[in-house]
Amino acid sequence: MGQVAKRLWKDIKGFVPVAALYGIYYLVSHRLYDAFCPLLIVTGIPCAGCGLTRAGLFLLKGQVLRAASLNPAIFLFVSFLSYCAYFRYLKGQRVKRLGPALILLVAGTLLIYGYRMYLYFPGRVPYVYQEHNLFADKIPGYSALLHRILNRISLLRS
């Protein structure tokens, strides 16, 4: 078995417990709130990563434009993961300049998120308000307040 395959297999084995926890969280969160994103579950507001999984799946199917329409940050994530994989698997080294690469990933993702939230929230998937959320369930008046804010935002856009 080549060195690349050994490193990859080692990482896959290391991800088994994480994948198990991910699966449990997925089942519970979808059962209770029909959502996966913790921010969406708690506040009803989508996070910067909302739509990334679906965008990644569309990208794997070759549906580039559909992936971009859900969350264009997917291309930043693919670039970042490719950069990390190059060092980890092909060169067998620690990722060089990981800090600056992470800063670019986070900053780019947040810029895309802010711009798209301004353009599309709350009316276009994945930038929609989730009515059934923890705050709305537990804090009286939360939904009414958020709806007033959303109405003002839509008036400003008009």
C-alpha positions in Angstrom: 0.0 0.0 0.0 1.4 3.4 -1.0 2.2 6.2 1.4 -0.7 8.3 0.2 -3.2 5.4 0.7 -1.8 4.7 4.2 -2.2 8.3 5.3 -5.7 8.5 3.8 -6.7 5.2 5.5 -5.3 6.4 8.8 -7.4 9.6 8.6 -10.6 7.7 7.5 -10.2 5.4 10.6 -9.8 8.5 12.8 -13.0 10.0 11.5 -15.2 7.0 12.4 -16.1 8.3 15.9 -16.7 11.8 14.5 -18.9 10.3 11.7 -20.9 8.4 14.4 -21.5 11.6 16.4 -22.4 13.4 13.2 -25.0 10.8 12.3 -26.6 10.9 15.8 -26.7 14.7 15.7 -28.2 14.6 12.2 -31.0 12.2 13.3 -31.8 14.1 16.4 -31.7 17.6 14.9 -33.9 16.6 11.9 -36.3 14.8 14.2 -36.8 17.8 16.5 -36.3 20.7 14.2 -36.1 19.4 10.6 -32.8 21.2 10.2 -29.1 20.5 10.8 -27.5 23.9 11.3 -27.2 24.8 15.0 -27.7 28.5 14.4 -30.8 27.8 12.4 -32.2 25.5 15.0 -31.6 28.0 17.8 -32.4 31.3 16.1 -34.2 30.4 12.9 -31.5 32.4 11.0 -29.3 30.4 8.5 -25.5 30.5 9.1 -22.7 31.0 6.6 -22.4 27.3 6.0 -26.1 26.7 5.3 -26.4 25.1 1.9 -22.8 23.9 1.7 -23.6 20.2 1.9 -26.1 20.4 -0.8 -23.8 22.6 -2.9 -21.0 20.0 -2.4 -23.3 17.2 -3.6 -24.3 19.2 -6.7 -20.7 19.9 -7.4 -19.9 16.2 -7.2 -22.7 15.6 -9.7 -21.2 18.2 -12.1 -24.0 20.7 -11.5 -21.6 23.6 -11.0 -24.2 26.4 -11.5 -26.6 24.8 -9.1 -23.9 24.4 -6.5 -23.0 28.1 -6.9 -26.6 29.2 -6.5 -26.9 27.4 -3.2 -23.7 28.6 -1.6 -20.8 29.9 -3.7 -18.5 29.5 -0.7 -18.3 25.8 -1.7 -15.5 26.7 -4.2 -13.5 28.3 -1.3 -14.0 25.1 0.7 -12.9 22.9 -2.2 -9.9 25.0 -2.8 -9.0 24.9 0.9 -9.5 21.1 1.2 -7.4 20.6 -2.0 -4.7 22.7 -0.6 -4.7 20.7 2.7 -4.9 17.4 0.9 -1.9 18.3 -1.3 0.4 18.7 1.8 -1.2 15.9 3.9 -1.5 13.2 1.4 0.7 13.9 -1.6 3.7 15.5 0.2 3.2 13.8 3.6 3.8 17.1 5.4 1.9 19.3 7.7 -0.1 22.0 5.9 2.1 25.0 5.3 0.6 28.4 6.0 -2.6 26.9 7.4 -3.4 30.1 9.4 -3.5 32.4 6.4 -5.4 29.8 4.4 -8.0 29.5 7.2 -8.3 33.3 7.4 -8.9 33.5 3.7 -11.5 30.7 3.9 -13.4 32.3 6.8 -13.2 35.9 5.5 -14.3 34.8 2.0 -17.2 32.7 3.4 -18.4 35.5 5.7 -18.2 38.1 2.8 -20.3 35.8 0.6 -22.7 35.1 3.5 -23.2 38.8 4.2 -23.8 39.7 0.6 -26.2 36.9 0.0 -28.1 37.4 3.2 -28.5 41.0 2.1 -29.8 39.9 -1.3 -31.9 36.9 -0.4 -32.8 36.7 3.3 -35.5 35.6 4.2 -37.0 34.6 0.8 -34.6 32.2 -1.0 -33.2 28.8 0.0 -31.0 28.4 1.9 -31.4 31.9 3.2 -34.9 31.4 4.7 -36.2 32.0 8.2 -37.0 28.8 10.1 -40.3 29.5 12.0 -39.8 26.4 14.2 -36.7 27.3 16.2 -35.6 27.1 19.8 -35.9 30.8 20.6 -39.3 31.1 19.0 -40.4 28.1 21.1 -38.9 29.4 24.4 -38.9 33.2 24.2 -42.3 34.9 24.0 -42.4 37.6 21.3 -39.2 36.4 19.5 -41.0 35.5 16.3 -43.0 38.7 16.2 -39.8 40.8 16.8 -38.0 38.9 14.1 -40.9 39.4 11.6 -40.9 43.1 12.3 -37.2 43.3 11.6 -37.6 41.3 8.4 -40.4 43.5 7.3 -38.3 46.6 7.8 -35.4 45.0 5.9 -37.7 44.2 3.0 -39.0 47.8 3.0 -35.4 49.1 2.8 -34.7 46.9 -0.2 -37.8 48.1 -2.1 
